[in-house]
């Protein structure tokens, strides 16, 4: 990790990542590839398009719900959890 990593938690687990990464990148860097499940079938989801067009990468970042992990930079102290949002219908 760089000299000045960002510290955050995901589902209660303390993690760190290089400063300037997106939440999605930070989770992938820590070996986490899925952080949401589909509303039908409960299939795991994580990064898919990585450019903010789909909704597969949604996470909750206290106090916000349904944040796109591929677009949102991870910040020191972020409390990130598996998304409680099922994402858009369809």
N, C-alpha and C positions, 0 to 999 in steps of 0.2 A: 504494500500500500504506500501511497505517497506520504511525505512528511506530515501533511496536514489533512488526514482523512475526515470524512463526515461520519458521525456516529448517530445511529437511528435504531429503532426496534421494528421488527416485523412479527406480528402475532406473539409479542412478548419476548422474542429472542433478540438480544443486543447484537447489532451488526455494524460493520463499517464499510465504506466504499470511498473511492477517490472523489474529491471535491469536484463539482461540475457535472457529475453524471446524472442522468435521469433516474427516477425511481426504478423503472424497468431494468435499466443497465445495472443499477446497484444490486437489485435482487438477483439478476443473472450472475453477476460477479460473485455472489455468495452461494451459488448453486441452486437457487430457488427458481424453478421454471414455470410453476403454476401457482396462481393466487386468487382464482375465482372459478366458479363452476356454472355451467349453463343452466338455465331455468328448466329446460326439458332434458332429461337424461343425466343431469349432474356431471357432465363431462368437464374435465379440467381445462382451464384456459390461462394463458400468460401473454407473452408478446406474440403477435401475429403479423400485423402490417408494419408496426414500428414507426408509423408516420401520422398517427392520430385520426385515421379514417374509420377504422373499426372500433369496437368497444370490448375487445377480448382482454385488454390489459387493465381493466378497472380495479382500483384499490381504494380503500378508505384511508384518508390521512386526517387524523383528528384535527379539527372537528368536521371536516368535509367528507361527503360520501361521493362515490363514483368518480374518482379522479383518474384521468388517463396516465398510467405509469410511464408510457413511452414519451410523453411530452413534458412531464412535470419534473423539475430538478429536485433531487433529494436534498434536504436541509438538515443541518445539525439538530438533533433532538426530535426529529419527526417520529410520530407514533403511527406506524402504518399497519393496517390489518387487512386480512382477507376481506374482499368487498362483500358487503351485505346487499348490494344491488344486483339484481339479476341481469342488468343490462337492458338494451332495447328489445322490444318484442320482435319476433321474426326470425 
